[in-house]
Amino acid sequence: MRTENQINELVKQLFDNIEFTNEPVRLYDPLRYMIAIGGKRIRPRLCLTTYSFFSDTFDEGILAPASALEVFHSFTLMHDDIMDRSPLRRGVQTVWKKWDEDTAILSGDVMLIDAYQRIAKAPHAVLDRVLELFSRTAAQVCDGQQYDMDFESEREVPMDEYNKMIGLKTAVLLACSAAMGAIIGGASQAESDALYRYGYSLGMAFQVADDYLDAFGDEQVFGKPIGGDIVNGKKSWLTVRTMEKTVEKEVFLEAFALPSETPEQRAAKIAAVKEIYLEYGVDQDAKDEIVRFTQEALEAVADAGLGAVKVEALHRFAEKLVGRAK
């Protein structure tokens, strides 16, 4: 089993040396740009971590699929940024702002194709299982994005429907990452299933944390403007919870519908909505939910027969992923 530092170094080398087709430049430069602006590489790190539980041979059969998870995730971000009208991603211009929307759409498409080319390098013995898992996950992520967009026009979204959406949009890719590493490493079905459940619940915790940090985080740490969900009228865990708790729904909806055309209007809208969040304690509710989902993730692997050292590694992974919002 590799240490956390060794996994981090593998991931760094993997993306420092990643290559894409050179021509046409305008098609492939956005791919290089998306990878270069970085991120925590959560998905390949989780994939390589679970792989290391079962194998210590790190060759193209695992490194290419692990990189595919980040490439696919970057594809979804490239297209999400267009739909969300987000000007910044990780503190720099998004692809559609730096180039244009058409370029971002086409470059995102080729990024998805590139991800499949990398997945196809998984060992032949498990390729069918890996492809089926990845393809199912990719379709689910698209389902989740559609539900997310549908919610924008709905007055109120039930929490179970919101959780279904984030399960599809975010959690399944973490689950896929955890299970894929295990499958390629030679895990049993029971072990890979337990790790899938771990990744899913951790992904739920991660998305609630992301929603919380969008309103209450530090912009320099968060990597994008605080209050983006509020400005764009996006349903988040916080808005859904507020609508559950408040008896003055119209007051909240009026604040959520305030204009945000100018910097002054945006600041006023964010302040008004956050004041209501704090009034109803949904900030603390979100923190409690992050803890609940994280505990659910850890319970999924507690009796999976992985052993104390591997379970402890999964504890540390979870704490580093969502601890900043707890």
N, C-alpha and C positions, 0 to 999 in steps of 0.2 A: 504494500500500500504506500502510495506517495504522500509526502507531507503537504500541508497547505501551501507552504512557500514553494515547493517543487511544482505543484499544480499551477500556481500563479505565474511562475517563470515559464512553464510550458505554454500557457495561454499568451503571455507577452510575446514569446518567440513566434508563436503561431500567427499572430496578427501583425507583428512587425514585418514578417516575411511573406504575408499573403499576397498573391498575385491575381490580377484580373487581365482580361484581354486588353490590348493597347488601343486598337482602332475599331470604330471611329472614336476619337478622343472625347467628343462631347457626350457620347453614350456611356463610356466607361469611367470618365473622371468623377462623376457623382458617386460611383461605387467606392472608388478609392477615398473620396472625401468623407463619405459616411463612416467608413471603417476608421479613417484617420482621426476623426473627432472623438473617438474612444467610447467611453462608457465602462461599466463595471464588468462587462463580459460574463454576466451571471449565468447564462445558459450554457456556454461551452465550459465554464468552470464547474458547474454542477455535473455536466455530462462526464468530464474527465475525472471528477472526484468519484462518482459512482463506478466508473470503469475501473479505477485503481483499486476498488474493493475486491475485484475478481481477477485482474490481470496487471502485469507490470511491463508488458510489451507495448510501447507507445509508437506505433507506426502509422502509415497513412490510413489504415483501416479504421482507426479511431479518430485521428487528427482531422481528416477531411470531413467526416460527419459532424464532429464537434464544431468545426468552423462553419459548417452549413447552418447550424442553429443560429449563430450570430448574424450570418448573411441574411437568412430569412427574417430574423427579427428586424434588421436594418431596413429590409424591403418594406415591412409593415409600417415602420416609423416614417419612411419616406412618403408613403401614400397617406398615412394618418395626418401628417403635417399639412398636406394639401387640404384635406377635408376639414381639419380643425383651424385652418388659416394661421397656424403657428409660425411666427417669424424667427424664433430661436429654438435650437435644439442643442442641449449641452453647452449653452453659452455662446454659440456661433449661429450664423444664418442657416436656416433650413435650405434644403436643395431647391425647392420651388422659389424661394426668395433669392438665392444666389444665382440660379440659372433662370428657369421659368417653369410653369406648371407642366407643359408638354414634355420637357426634358425629364422632370421628376417622375412623371407617369411612365415613360418609356424606360428610363433607367431602373425604376423600381421593378418593372416587368422582367428585365434581363437579370436583375439581382435574384429574383425568384428562380429563374432558370438556372443560374449559377449555383444556387443552394441545392437544387436537385442533382446537379452534376457532382457535387461534393458528397451528397448522401449516397449516390450510386457507388462510391468507393468503399462502402462498408464491406466487411468480409462476406464472401459468397454464401457461407453457411447460414448467415442470419440476415442476408440482404432483403429477402421477402418480408420478414418481420419488421425490419427497420423502415423499409419503404412504406409498408402499410401503416405503421405508427405515424410516420412523418406526414404522409398524405392525409390521413384522417385529422391530424392536428392542424395542418394548414387550412383545411376546409373549415374546421371549427373556429379558427381564429377569424376567418372571413365572416362566418355566421355571427360571431360576437361583435365585430365591427358594425355589421348591419343593425343589430339590436341597439347598439350604442347610438347610432345615427337616428334610429326610429324614436328612441327615448327623448331626443331633443325637442320633438314636436308634441310630446305628451305632457299633460298638466301634472300628472302624478304617476310615479312608478312604484309598484310594490317592491319591498325589499327582496322577496324571493326571486322576482324577475330580474332585479339588478344583480343579485348574486349569480344568477344563471348567466347573465351577460359577461360579467368579469371572469367567471369560470371559463367561458369560451374564449374570450379575447386575450386573457392573460395567463390564467392558471394552467390551461392545458399545455402550453409551450414549456412551462417549467416542469410539468409532469412528464412530458415527452423527453425533455433533456435528461431527467433523472433515470427514466426507464431505458432510454437509448444507450446510455453509457453502460448500464448493467447488462443489457442484452448483448452488446458487442463484447463485453468482458467475459461473458459465459455464465451469467447468473441463472438461477432456476426461475421458472415462471412465478413462483410464489415470491421470490426475492425482488424480481423486477416489478411485480404488481404492487408490493409494499412500497417500493421506491417511487412508483408512479403516484400513489396516494400521498406520499410525503411531498412530492413536488407540486401536486395539485393544491393541497392545503397551504403550502408555503406560498404558492402563487396568489392565492386568495389574500393571505396576509399582506403580501407585497403590494397588491393593487389597492387595498384599503389604506395602506401606508402612503402610497403614491397620492391618493385622493386627499389624505390628511395634509401631506406636505405641500400639495398644490395651494392650499389655503394658509397653512401655518408654518411652512418651511422657510429656510434661508435660500434666497435666490442664487447666491454664489455656490451653495452646496447642491441645490436642487437641479441647477443647470438650465432652467428656463424661467420665464417671468412668473412670479407668484400671483395667484388669482386668475390664471388662464382659464380654468374651468368656469369660474364665475363670470368673467368677461364674455366668454363665448356661449354662455347659457347652457353648458353641458351638465347633465345629471351626474352627480358624483355620490359616493356613499354618504357624504355629509348632507347633501340636499335631500336625498331619499329619507334619511333618518330624521331630518328636521320636519319634513312633511308628515312623518309618522307621529311626531311628538307635539307639534304645535296645533292649537285650536284656532289660531289666527292665520290660516293658510294664505288668505289674500294679502296680508301684510308682507309675508315672506315672498310671495310670488311677485308683488309689486317691486320689492327690492331687487329681486332676481331679474326683473324685466327693465331695470333702469338703463338709460342709454350709456354707451361706453365708446363714443366716437373720439373724444379728446382724452389726453392724459388725465385731466382733472376729473372728467366723468368716470373714467375707468377707476381711478383711485377712490372716488366717492362710492361707486357701486360695490367695489371689493370691501370697503370699510363697512357699508351698510349690511351686506350679507354676512360678513364675519361676526358682526355684532349680534346678529340673530343666532348664528351658530353657537356663540359663547353663552348667550342667554339661556339656551336650551341644553347646554352641556354636551353637544354632539361631538365636540373635540375630544372629550374624555371617552365618550361612547366609542369613537373610532379607535382610540388607543386600546380600549378593552377588547374590541373585536380583533385587533391585530394580535393581541395576546392569545385570544381563544383559537384563532386559526393556526397560530404557531404551535400551540400545544397539541392541536389536532394533528399537525404534521409530524410532530415528534412521537405521538402515540402510534402513528401508522407504522413506524419502524421499530418501536420498542420491543416487540416480540416477534420480529421477523427472522431471528436467528443470525443477524449480522455480526453480533459480538459487540462488546462494550466500546472498543476503540473506534469502530466504524460509526456506531451510533453517536458517540461523542463528537466525531468529525461533522456529522449532520447537525448536531446541536450548534456547533460553532458557526457553521454555514448559515443557519437560520438566524442566529443572533446578529451576525454581521450584515445580513440582508435587510432585516426590518428593525433592528435595535434602535436606530436613530429616530424612529417615530413612536417608540413605546414609552 
